[in-house]
Amino acid sequence: MFTPIISAADFGATLARARKGLGLTQRELALAVGVGERFIVELEAGKPTAQLGKALAAARAAGMMLADTAEVATTSPTPRP
């Protein structure tokens, strides 16, 4: 089942599930990503952060695959006069 990630809290909960599914501790995930354990704790708690690169690295290390599932328009936009 696909569950959309639309908030920092959603991302954090999904990351925590993925990490636990791999049997990793927060410390082990932090070491795999090269960040402090506090970053992982706060990320999983849903703290909004501007450090998207680190968040995506943590997601990859926990085995998450993120994708844009928005529908792509199949027709060209109508030109404006």
Steps between C-alpha positions, in 0.01 A plus 500: 500500500628844407498756779582853387760696693363850529659628820817479702313279748400259221860485378629437852253222571576333167874528561465347847301205361756445223792519743339260744415266213872476427578440867701822530521719806480876464872513580584247229298693244669823603843341458402363157396848387780693671276708723447525872252270672305809610430582134339157449302530825366840396435388143296200618314725746381708205700813570489713186849551368666680211764227473329310223824344374565334835137391528514338157831330586338358815205376293733326251702342784176365650403349167227750412438590139334835446325581176282772359170336416326808368327446169687644209283694259466317170410810303677829452362797685275725295700803384383834631405770250 
